[in-house]
Amino acid sequence: MSMVSVVFRRELASFFATPVAYVFVTIFLVMSGVFAFFIGNLYERGQADLLPFFNFHPWLYLFLVPAIAMRSWSEERKSGTIELLMTLPISTFEALLGKFLAAWSVLGLSLILTFPMWLTVNYLGDPDNGIIIAAYLGSWLMAGAFLAIGMCMSALTKNQVIAFILAVVVCFLFVVSGSGIVLDAFKGWAPSLVIDTIASFSFLTHFESLAKGVIALNDVGYFLILMGTWLYASLLIIEQKKAD
């Protein structure tokens, strides 16, 4: 774990040594406010909660998280620093985990910096803060799933733009698989088991429950398993490219 910590600090420092983290956090905070107050009608609803704020997180993450994940391995391979990294006394898994935790921490920091919205609804009314905490946890877990997919796509190619596009496409499929438009396309000819299975893969299906304060094991487990699966796929890809 000491080597994971070394990579973690290296990656975290690199985020803040360049405008990447600052731009990401700024855009996330601005867009969160725009969606919550102007599109989600946070004031007009007359309810002291942050549901309009959290409802837009899957769509914010769809573009912002791949943007922060695309550099994780693509940049290392393009600049040649991956060879230097792999010559250090560190395993591929430790390097992967360190990179993931650093980027996930930036995402967590972005969420923490939205605390003025929490203060606002507490000032305006008497919200259920337990529900808000559960929603924050769910949002962070979902961000981690987006990030794991994005890092896997970054491991596939040296081109950051290609990595970004691939990540957006794959993440989009996970987001919309539980939407009404997709499920309606299967209703009428597909058995209910198939429809339920498709819906179970959706980020929306699992996040909506967490955003409403229902911390169910299957929802938390879904995001954790998804993170583990895509990180393992990243590990296999990186190991394969090392052997080539």
DRENGU-65171 format. One record per residue: x, y, z of N, C-alpha, C, O, CB in turn. Coordinates in steps of 0.001 Angstrom, whole numbers, padded with zeros to 6 digits, always signed. Glycine has a CB too. Example, Ala and Ser with C-alpha at 12.3 -4.5 7.8 and 13.67 -1.06 7.14 Angstrom:
2
+013190-005690+007800+012300-004500+007800+013200-003300+007800+014236-003319+008465+011308-004473+009046;+012850-002250+007080+013670-001060+007140+012900+000030+007870+013409+001138+008039+014084-000598+005725;
//
This chain:
244
+000820-001211+000000+000000+000000+000000+000856+001264+000000+000388+002333-000392-000929+000004+001208;+002123+001141+000445+002998+002314+000439+003246+002798-000980+003328+004002-001220+004330+001995+001126;+003368+001865-001927+003588+002246-003322+002326+002851-003925+002401+003756-004756+004038+001032-004145;+001171+002352-003508-000096+002954-003947-000150+004403-003487-000585+005284-004229-001318+002160-003393;+000295+004641-002258+000311+005995-001716+001244+006903-002504+000941+008077-002715+000723+005971-000255;+002385+006359-002941+003339+007144-003733+002711+007561-005059+002804+008724-005453+004634+006336-003985;+002073+006617-005747+001419+006919-007025+000260+007882-006798+000042+008804-007584+000916+005620-007711;-000476+007659-005718-001606+008527-005397-001158+009979-005254-001764+010882-005830-002291+008056-004110;-000096+010197-004484+000396+011565-004276+000948+012149-005577+000768+013334-005854+001485+011586-003183;+001621+011314-006374+002167+011779-007656+001057+012238-008587+001151+013298-009206+002987+010669-008328;+000000+011429-008683-001106+011752-009579-001898+012956-009078-002303+013815-009861-002029+010548-009733;-002112+013008-007778-002870+014128-007216-002119+015440-007435-002714+016468-007758-003134+013905-005710;-000801+015382-007252+000016+016576-007485-000023+016994-008948-000041+018184-009260+001463+016328-007052;-000035+016001-009851-000052+016316-011284-001374+016959-011692-001403+017803-012587+000190+015047-012113;-002470+016564-011037-003762+017177-011337-003746+018668-011017-004250+019488-011784-004880+016482-010551;-003153+019005-009864-003179+020393-009420-001962+021192-009892-001896+022405-009689-003262+020441-007915;-001003+020516-010520+000139+021223-011108-000235+021785-012474+000454+022656-013005+001360+020285-011231;-001307+021291-013029-001824+021760-014317-003245+022276-014101-003810+022073-013026-001795+020616-015399;-003833+022935-015092-005201+023469-014910-006297+022414-014887-007464+022749-014687-005505+024441-016000;-005944+021133-015089-006959+020087-015243-007941+020065-014082-009150+020165-014290-006295+018729-015373;-007434+019936-012864-008319+019815-011706-009121+021096-011492-010314+021042-011195-007509+019484-010447;-008471+022240-011640-009148+023513-011413-010278+023733-012425-011370+024181-012075-008142+024666-011487;-009986+023408-013682-011008+023571-014727-012165+022616-014481-013330+022995-014600-010405+023330-016132;-011838+021367-014134-012877+020372-013892-013782+020801-012742-015006+020799-012869-012250+019006-013592;-013169+021169-011619-013947+021547-010437-014809+022767-010733-015977+022817-010346-013016+021831-009242;-014232+023748-011419-014981+024965-011741-016188+024667-012623-017299+025120-012348-014073+025976-012433;-015954+023897-013690-017052+023553-014598-018125+022752-013866-019319+022988-014056-016524+022755-015807;-017701+021806-013031-018662+020984-012296-019523+021844-011376-020740+021669-011320-017934+019906-011483;-018893+022775-010655-019639+023617-009723-020598+024548-010467-021747+024718-010060-018672+024437-008857;-020122+025143-011549-020968+026068-012312-022146+025336-012934-023288+025783-012831-020152+026772-013404;-021863+024203-013586-022928+023453-014248-023909+022862-013244-025106+022783-013521-022337+022346-015106;-023417+022450-012091-024314+021931-011048-025295+023007-010608-026486+022748-010439-023507+021422-009835;-024776+024224-010423-025649+025318-010028-026660+025676-011099-027828+025931-010804-024833+026524-009687;-026207+025696-012351-027109+026018-013465-028231+024997-013563-029403+025357-013667-026334+026077-014794;-027866+023725-013529-028879+022667-013657-029839+022661-012465-031044+022483-012638-028200+021295-013785;-029302+022857-011256-030150+022774-010069-031092+023962-009950-032280+023782-009682-029295+022678-008827;-030580+025176-010146-031383+026372-009892-032210+026815-011094-033354+027241-010936-030490+027497-009467;-031644+026719-012284-032339+027260-013455-033154+026203-014206-034264+026478-014661-031336+027886-014399;-032601+025002-014332-033322+023942-015046-034127+023086-014070-035266+022714-014354-032336+023058-015842;-033528+022776-012916-034226+021949-011929-035213+022722-011074-035964+022127-010302-033232+021281-011040;-035221+024071-011206-036168+024910-010456-036141+024606-008957-037170+024331-008339-037587+024711-010995;-034935+024664-008396-034767+024328-006985-035625+025207-006081-036226+024704-005132-033307+024456-006591;-035694+026514-006358-036492+027423-005540-037981+027255-005801-038783+027210-004869-036081+028861-005800;-038350+027162-007096-039758+027146-007473-040496+025909-006988-041717+025939-006836-039883+027246-008957;-039768+024810-006740-040421+023570-006313-041064+023702-004940-042034+023007-004635-039418+022431-006299;-040529+024587-004117-041082+024789-002784-040783+023655-001830-041469+023498-000819-042552+024977-002873;-039758+022854-002138-039383+021746-001269-037920+021898-000871-037073+022212-001708-039627+020381-001968;-037626+021677+000400-036260+021803+000901-035522+020483+000721-035363+019711+001666-036256+022229+002388;-035080+020240-000490-034261+019064-000769-033330+019386-001932-033425+020448-002549-035149+017818-001091;-032432+018452-002218-031455+018652-003292-031675+017681-004447-030759+017403-005221-030040+018495-002751;-032895+017172-004555-033176+016209-005618-032912+016790-007011-032340+016085-007842-034622+015739-005522;-033297+018043-007313-032992+018600-008642-031490+018681-008903-031040+018556-010042-033610+019990-008783;-030725+018892-007839-029271+018956-007943-028689+017599-008318-027845+017505-009209-028664+019444-006628;-029138+016556-007642-028577+015225-007879-029111+014576-009152-028434+013732-009740-028867+014329-006699;-030306+014953-009586-030889+014331-010777-030045+014531-012031-030094+013716-012952-032270+014882-011013;-029278+015607-012067-028477+015901-013259-027052+015354-013182-026295+015488-014143-028426+017390-013477;-026676+014745-012071-025310+014256-011927-024915+013200-012961-023797+013258-013474-025132+013692-010557;-025786+012236-013290-025378+011258-014320-025015+011927-015641-024095+011482-016327-026499+010244-014557;-025721+012983-015999-025467+013646-017282-024246+014557-017211-023555+014745-018211-026691+014454-017714;-023978+015122-016041-022751+015887-015860-021536+014968-015930-020556+015268-016613-022778+016641-014520;-021610+013853-015220-020498+012905-015193-020241+012291-016570-019110+011927-016890-020774+011802-014176;-021280+012179-017371-021159+011541-018680-020079+012203-019529-019405+011522-020302-022495+011584-019414;-019905+013491-019403-018899+014204-020196-017698+014654-019366-016572+014671-019863-019531+015408-020861;-017932+015016-018115-016839+015549-017317-015875+014473-016830-014662+014685-016846-017390+016295-016143;-016386+013331-016400-015505+012284-015880-014620+011676-016981-013424+011504-016748-016338+011186-015217;-015154+011342-018172-014253+010879-019237-013173+011903-019581-012072+011534-019989-015053+010553-020485;-013490+013190-019415-012509+014234-019706-011344+014191-018732-010208+014480-019108-013167+015605-019665;-011617+013831-017482-010554+013767-016490-009862+012405-016503-008721+012282-016058-011111+014060-015100;-010553+011380-017015-009987+010033-017040-009148+009763-018284-008288+008882-018267-011091+009016-016952;-009385+010509-019363-008751+010190-020644-007234+010326-020605-006531+009696-021395-009306+011081-021725;-006724+011153-019681-005291+011377-019617-004560+010327-018782-003332+010251-018821-005020+012744-019059;-005303+009519-018028-004700+008642-017022-003634+007712-017589-002544+007603-017027-005769+007823-016362;-003941+007037-018701-002961+006141-019314-002539+006599-020702-001406+006362-021119-003520+004741-019394;-003445+007255-021418-003110+007725-022768-001919+008672-022747-001014+008560-023574-004313+008422-023405;-001921+009601-021804-000828+010568-021713+000476+009888-021327+001541+010243-021834-001165+011661-020702;+000395+008910-020432+001593+008174-020021+002228+007452-021214+003447+007461-021381+001246+007161-018911;+001391+006835-022028+001897+006083-023176+002406+007021-024269+003425+006744-024901+000804+005167-023736;+001702+008124-024491+002104+009050-025546+003426+009750-025221+004262+009953-026102+001011+010087-025771;+003606+010114-023951+004827+010818-023542+005982+009869-023246+007129+010299-023127+004549+011668-022321;+005679+008574-023126+006723+007597-022854+007030+007419-021377+007907+006633-021019+007963+007988-023563;+006314+008145-020506+006583+008027-019074+006068+006717-018491+006425+006352-017371+005961+009189-018335;+005228+006006-019247+004731+004727-018735+005864+003712-018605+005856+002875-017703+003629+004174-019655;+006852+003793-019524+007998+002891-019434+008782+003168-018155+009229+002242-017479+008911+003042-020670;+008946+004457-017826+009637+004826-016587+008859+004367-015373+009434+003881-014400+009857+006334-016522;+007541+004525-015436+006694+004117-014318+006803+002622-014070+006867+002172-012926+005238+004501-014580;+006825+001854-015161+006847+000403-015023+008220-000140-014635+008331-001302-014245+006402-000232-016308;+009264+000679-014736+010590+000231-014297+010780+000411-012797+011729-000119-012218+011679+000989-015046;+009887+001150-012178+009967+001346-010736+009525+000070-010018+008814-000755-010592+009097+002552-010297;+009946-000087-008766+009548-001285-007993+008079-001209-007571+007756-001108-006387+010446-001443-006739;+007216-001260-008560+005786-001133-008299+005031-002018-009273+005418-002134-010436+005320+000344-008418;+003979-002629-008819+003188-003502-009688+002212-002669-010499+001910-001526-010155+002433-004568-008864;+001723-003262-011586+000737-002576-012422-000523-002284-011630-001141-001232-011795+000398-003413-013661;-000902-003217-010769-002106-003020-009956-001944-001827-009021-002870-001030-008868-002419-004284-009144;-000779-001698-008397-000542-000579-007487-000592+000754-008236-001147+001734-007739+000815-000742-006781;-000005+000781-009439-000036+002001-010251-001470+002344-010647-001878+003504-010592+000842+001837-011510;-002225+001327-011046-003614+001524-011458-004453+002024-010296-005229+002968-010445-004202+000224-012012;-004299+001388-009133-005102+001767-007971-004754+003182-007509-005641+003953-007144-004891+000767-006821;-003468+003520-007526-003057+004858-007131-003639+005931-008036-004111+006964-007560-001556+004954-007130;-003606+005685-009342-004172+006626-010311-005677+006775-010105-006212+007884-010124-003878+006161-011748;-006345+005653-009911-007797+005686-009733-008184+006458-008481-009076+007304-008524-008357+004268-009663;-007521+006173-007370-007867+006830-006109-007594+008334-006173-008328+009122-005577-007083+006203-004952;-006544+008733-006892-006236+010164-007022-007343+010879-007797-007831+011926-007371-004870+010367-007727;-007729+010313-008925-008788+010930-009734-010124+010895-008996-010902+011846-009077-008916+010215-011096;-010392+009815-008282-011644+009700-007523-011675+010719-006397-012742+011213-006033-011812+008275-006955;-010512+011034-005845-010436+012051-004794-010771+013425-005348-011430+014221-004679-009040+012066-004156;-010322+013712-006571-010663+014990-007209-012176+015085-007393-012769+016142-007172-009938+015137-008581;-012796+013980-007796-014250+013957-007944-014936+014160-006599-015941+014864-006500-014704+012636-008575;-014379+013531-005564-014933+013718-004230-014809+015152-003752-015728+015688-003132-014253+012797-003254;-013663+015780-004042-013466+017183-003687-014486+018071-004384-015009+019013-003790-012049+017631-004042;-014763+017768-005639-015760+018545-006385-017120+018473-005708-017833+019473-005621-015867+018041-007833;-017474+017290-005232-018757+017130-004536-018765+017882-003212-019757+018521-002862-019052+015646-004293;-017660+017806-002478-017587+018489-001180-017757+019997-001347-018370+020657-000509-016247+018183-000485;-017214+020530-002429-017269+021971-002654-018672+022462-003036-018892+023664-003186-016284+022352-003738;-019611+021536-003192-020998+021953-003442-021759+022162-002136-022976+022343-002152-021722+020910-004307;-021043+022138-000991-021712+022268+000308-022556+023535+000452-023509+023520+001231-020687+022240+001398;-022256+024650-000265-023167+025808-000144-024612+025483-000511-025541+026075+000039-022678+026939-001023;-024803+024545-001439-026180+024157-001782-026853+023473-000598-028033+023692-000327-026192+023221-003014;-026091+022649+000097-026607+021976+001287-026984+023027+002340-028050+022955+002950-025555+020971+001858;-026091+023998+002540-026377+025054+003502-027611+025857+003094-028398+026285+003938-025171+025979+003645;-027764+026055+001781-028893+026836+001277-030230+026194+001614-031137+026858+002117-028775+027012-000223;-030349+024880+001331-031636+024217+001602-031894+024109+003099-033049+024100+003526-031666+022817+000965;-030827+024027+003908-031025+024008+005361-031444+025374+005880-032159+025474+006877-029747+023556+006068;-031001+026422+005204-031412+027770+005572-032866+028032+005183-033613+028681+005916-030498+028799+004913;-033253+027514+004014-034589+027770+003488-035659+026875+004106-036836+027235+004129-034589+027590+001999;-035256+025719+004603-036248+024792+005131-035632+023803+006096-034586+024064+006691-036928+024052+004004;-036284+022673+006243-035830+021635+007171-035714+020307+006412-036562+019428+006565-036811+021500+008389;-034662+020164+005595-034532+018955+004781-034102+017749+005613-033605+017895+006730-033532+019186+003658;-034298+016579+005064-033811+015350+005680-032345+015199+005279-032045+014766+004167-034667+014094+005240;-031442+015553+006178-030015+015529+005855-029487+014116+005679-028459+013920+005031-029226+016233+006934;-030159+013143+006234-029763+011748+006020-029914+011364+004556-029068+010666+003997-030599+010808+006902;-031006+011826+003935-031230+011572+002510-030157+012268+001674-029660+011700+000702-032639+012052+002083;-029806+013482+002049-028792+014229+001300-027433+013545+001391-026711+013466+000398-028692+015669+001820;-027082+013051+002572-025812+012334+002736-025793+011074+001879-024787+010771+001237-025580+011971+004218;-026903+010342+001867-027002+009133+001042-026861+009478-000432-026231+008737-001187-028339+008413+001291;-027443+010602-000847-027349+011030-002244-025917+011400-002608-025451+011078-003701-028280+012219-002504;-025221+012071-001704-023815+012396-001947-022978+011121-002079-022126+011021-002963-023264+013279-000811;-023223+010156-001202-022508+008883-001277-022783+008199-002606-021862+007708-003258-022908+007963-000112;-024056+008165-003012-024417+007537-004278-023775+008233-005460-023334+007582-006407-025916+007525-004447;-023720+009568-005409-023110+010329-006501-021623+010024-006608-021090+009878-007708-023327+011834-006296;-020953+009929-005457-019514+009633-005467-019240+008223-005985-018285+008007-006731-018926+009796-004058;-020075+007268-005590-019924+005902-006093-020154+005843-007596-019416+005173-008319-020894+004960-005378;-021181+006548-008063-021455+006577-009500-020308+007235-010257-019939+006779-011339-022768+007317-009783;-019744+008298-009701-018596+008951-010326-017427+007977-010442-016704+007983-011438-018177+010197-009522;-017246+007140-009419-016185+006137-009462-016401+005127-010577-015443+004685-011212-016093+005418-008133;-017657+004759-010819-017960+003826-011915-017668+004468-013263-017076+003834-014137-019433+003373-011854;-018080+005724-013441-017741+006460-014660-016224+006516-014851-015716+006328-015956-018327+007888-014609;-015514+006778-013755-014061+006924-013813-013388+005610-014200-012460+005609-015009-013521+007413-012468;-013840+004499-013637-013247+003197-013957-013406+002872-015441-012487+002350-016072-013890+002092-013105;-014576+003186-015988-014798+002969-017425-013874+003869-018236-013261+003425-019206-016279+003237-017804;-013777+005133-017837-012928+006072-018552-011466+005671-018523-010772+005828-019528-013084+007445-017976;-010979+005160-017405-009589+004732-017309-009330+003501-018165-008246+003346-018727-009221+004447-015858;-010320+002630-018264-010179+001455-019120-010062+001863-020580-009248+001312-021321-011366+000505-018930;-010873+002823-020991-010796+003306-022371-009466+004025-022623-008918+003960-023723-011979+004249-022677;-008957+004709-021597-007666+005393-021725-006527+004393-021897-005541+004669-022581-007406+006277-020499;-006674+003228-021266-005637+002198-021383-005607+001581-022773-004614+000967-023163-005855+001109-020343;-006695+001742-023520-006782+001114-024848-005999+001858-025919-005561+001251-026897-008222+001013-025272;-005816+003171-025749-005264+003966-026839-004343+005064-026331-004460+005501-025186-006381+004573-027660;-003422+005509-027189-002536+006628-026857-003219+007969-027093-002771+008996-026584-001250+006549-027678;-004288+007958-027854-004972+009194-028241-006030+009550-027198-006980+008795-026987-005619+009048-029645;-005865+010696-026550-006794+011085-025498-008189+011372-026040-009182+011099-025366-006268+012299-024767;-008275+011916-027241-009585+012228-027832-010368+010943-028084-011563+010865-027801-009418+013024-029155;-009679+009939-028620-010327+008650-028865-010766+008025-027540-011865+007479-027435-009374+007692-029626;-009896+008112-026531-010238+007577-025206-011475+008270-024650-012339+007625-024056-009055+007743-024231;-011560+009580-024842-012711+010348-024363-013988+009901-025066-015007+009661-024417-012484+011854-024582;-013934+009789-026386-015127+009411-027160-015596+008008-026786-016791+007780-026598-014836+009483-028673;-014663+007076-026678-015018+005702-026308-015667+005667-024923-016662+004974-024712-013767+004794-026333;-015099+006416-023993-015639+006443-022629-017045+007024-022610-017926+006499-021929-014723+007255-021705;-017259+008103-023351-018587+008725-023394-019618+007749-023963-020729+007634-023445-018552+010021-024241;-019240+007052-025029-020170+006106-025661-020532+004976-024702-021710+004664-024528-019558+005526-026952;-019528+004361-024079-019785+003242-023162-020598+003713-021955-021554+003053-021547-018452+002606-022694;-020216+004851-021391-020946+005387-020231-022380+005741-020603-023301+005526-019816-020229+006628-019667;-022566+006282-021798-023906+006633-022254-024803+005394-022300-025972+005458-021921-023843+007300-023639;-024264+004288-022757-025038+003047-022816-025450+002596-021422-026565+002114-021225-024231+001945-023508;-024544+002755-020451-024876+002380-019076-025908+003323-018473-026725+002905-017653-023619+002367-018212;-025878+004585-018870-026828+005555-018320-028236+005317-018864-029200+005270-018100-026375+006988-018641;-028351+005168-020184-029683+005137-020803-030321+003751-020824-031485+003620-021202-029596+005656-022208;-029583+002714-020424-030136+001358-020523-031390+001177-019665-032207+000297-019934-029083+000337-020111;-031538+002003-018641-032741+001883-017807-033768+002962-018052-034755+003061-017324-032361+001902-016373;-033545+003777-019076-034498+004856-019360-035753+004309-020030-035748+003219-020600-033849+005928-020253;-036824+005086-019949-038094+004650-020516-038037+004426-022014-038668+003501-022525-039151+005651-020208;-037288+005260-022726-037198+005132-024184-036601+003790-024579-037101+003121-025484-036358+006272-024773;-035531+003399-023898-034870+002128-024211-035748+000950-023818-035914+000009-024594-033513+002033-023497;-036304+000998-022626-037118-000125-022154-038402-000279-022974-038864-001396-023206-037465+000063-020674;-038972+000843-023410-040181+000772-024239-039915+000071-025566-040808-000553-026140-040728+002173-024495;-038680+000181-026048-038317-000467-027310-038341-001984-027187-038491-002690-028184-036935-000006-027763;-038193-002486-025961-038172-003935-025745-039528-004477-025286-039800-005674-025386-037108-004290-024719;-040370-003573-024782-041678-004021-024320-042535-004466-025505-042481-003884-026588-042387-002901-023533;-043305-005487-025275-044180-005984-026323-043628-007198-027029-044395-007976-027596-044440-004912-027315;-042317-007385-027014-041752-008570-027673-040707-009289-026815-040469-010483-026997-041128-008171-028995;-040088-008568-025888-039080-009202-025038-039701-009607-023705-040547-008883-023181-037880-008251-024808;-039301-010746-023148-039830-011168-021846-039413-010194-020753-038428-009469-020895-039347-012588-021500;-040162-010186-019676-039900-009248-018581-038523-009458-017968-037914-008511-017470-040964-009387-017506;-038028-010691-018001-036701-010979-017445-035623-010215-018208-034688-009677-017614-036410-012494-017487;-035767-010175-019535-034790-009448-020364-034870-007955-020073-033838-007294-019951-035037-009715-021875;-036079-007418-019962-036271-005995-019691-035688-005627-018323-035018-004605-018180-037771-005630-019753;-035952-006472-017320-035424-006212-015976-033901-006280-015954-033242-005520-015244-036005-007213-014973;-033355-007199-016741-031896-007335-016798-031256-006099-017421-030241-005603-016932-031503-008589-017594;-031853-005609-018499-031339-004395-019151-031418-003211-018201-030473-002429-018095-032127-004091-020446;-032545-003080-017510-032725-001967-016568-031738-002052-015409-031319-001028-014869-034158-001952-016029;-031368-003275-015026-030469-003448-013876-029062-002950-014150-028302-002710-013213-030413-004901-013477;-028699-002789-015427-027370-002296-015777-027297-000771-015794-026218-000205-015964-026960-002840-017127;-028415-000115-015622-028453+001337-015758-027940+002052-014517-028277+001687-013391-029859+001789-016057;-027122+003072-014737-026701+003939-013642-027918+004625-013024-027999+004784-011806-025677+004989-014137;-028866+005033-013878-030039+005759-013397-030852+004923-012417-031305+005427-011390-030914+006181-014569;-031034+003653-012736-031846+002779-011894-031303+002716-010477-032056+002820-009508-031910+001381-012489;-029991+002544-010363-029373+002385-009041-029150+003719-008340-029266+003807-007118-028051+001653-009171;-028830+004753-009106-028560+006038-008472-029827+006707-007972-029799+007377-006940-027849+006952-009437;-030927+006546-008672-032178+007182-008255-032597+006726-006864-033114+007518-006076-033287+006879-009257;-032376+005448-006564-032716+004953-005220-031836+005608-004160-032323+006031-003111-032566+003419-005154;-030525+005689-004446-029601+006304-003497-029902+007793-003333-029798+008330-002229-028149+006104-003957;-030276+008465-004431-030582+009903-004371-031810+010178-003515-031981+011287-003008-030800+010462-005778;-032662+009176-003355-033852+009330-002520-033605+008871-001083-034526+008835-000267-035013+008550-003119;-032356+008523-000786-031986+008164+000580-032074+006699+000908-031905+006315+002066-032825+008893+001513;-032334+005866-000084-032444+004422+000153-031090+003774-000140-030739+003549-001298-033575+003784-000736;-030339+003478+000910-029024+002854+000736-029210+001342+000753-029168+000707+001807-028018+003310+001855;-029412+000785-000417-029621-000657-000559-028311-001322-000962-027518-000756-001714-030732-000960-001604;-028099-002520-000457-026854-003236-000714-026657-003501-002199-025532-003442-002696-026834-004546+000054;-027743-003794-002911-027609-004099-004328-027187-002869-005135-026476-003005-006131-028920-004651-004867;-027609-001677-004723-027231-000457-005431-025770-000099-005166-025023+000214-006093-028143+000704-005016;-025371-000147-003896-023968+000128-003551-023068-000935-004171-022018-000623-004733-023773+000171-002007;-023491-002197-004062-022705-003297-004633-022561-003198-006135-021520-003549-006690-023333-004615-004284;-023615-002715-006802-023565-002561-008262-022425-001645-008674-021638-001991-009555-024895-002010-008793;-022329-000476-008042-021276+000466-008414-019893-000059-008034-018931+000132-008779-021520+001818-007750;-019790-000718-006881-018497-001271-006468-018044-002379-007411-016874-002441-007790-018577-001805-005035;-018977-003254-007787-018646-004340-008715-018267-003785-010075-017341-004276-010719-019823-005313-008854;-018995-002749-010513-018691-002133-011801-017290-001516-011788-016536-001653-012751-019744-001063-012147;-016955-000846-010702-015607-000280-010580-014548-001386-010634-013561-001284-011363-015474+000522-009264;-014772-002433-009856-013809-003534-009827-013658-004210-011174-012548-004560-011577-014220-004552-008799;-014770-004397-011876-014738-005073-013174-013950-004275-014205-013103-004824-014909-016154-005312-013679;-014234-002971-014289-013555-002147-015289-012104-001889-014926-011266-001762-015819-014277-000830-015460;-011785-001808-013649-010389-001666-013248-009611-002945-013552-008448-002892-013950-010291-001323-011749;-010256-004084-013363-009601-005350-013708-009369-005443-015213-008325-005917-015661-010447-006548-013225;-010356-004985-015992-010187-004957-017446-009028-004034-017829-008259-004346-018738-011495-004497-018138;-008905-002908-017143-007785-001994-017386-006463-002675-017087-005497-002535-017837-007928-000723-016537;-006426-003410-015990-005211-004133-015601-004787-005128-016671-003608-005222-017011-005426-004859-014275;-005762-005875-017201-005462-006856-018247-004935-006167-019509-003992-006649-020138-006718-007685-018579;-005547-005046-019873-005130-004321-021077-003709-003793-020928-002896-003911-021845-006096-003161-021370;-003414-003212-019771-002082-002654-019538-001025-003754-019526+000058-003589-020087-002049-001875-018215;-001344-004868-018890-000400-005989-018854-000165-006534-020256+000961-006897-020599-000917-007106-017930;-001220-006595-021071-001087-007095-022430-000211-006165-023251+000624-006633-024025-002461-007251-023084;-000386-004852-023099+000410-003891-023850+001860-003877-023393+002763-003572-024173-000184-002507-023720;+002079-004206-022130+003459-004332-021653+004179-005500-022298+005383-005453-022547+003482-004489-020148;+003401-006566-022567+003987-007778-023153+004254-007606-024647+005098-008306-025205+003063-008979-022925;+003536-006672-025311+003701-006483-026751+005039-005830-027090+005334-005601-028263+002562-005638-027301;
//
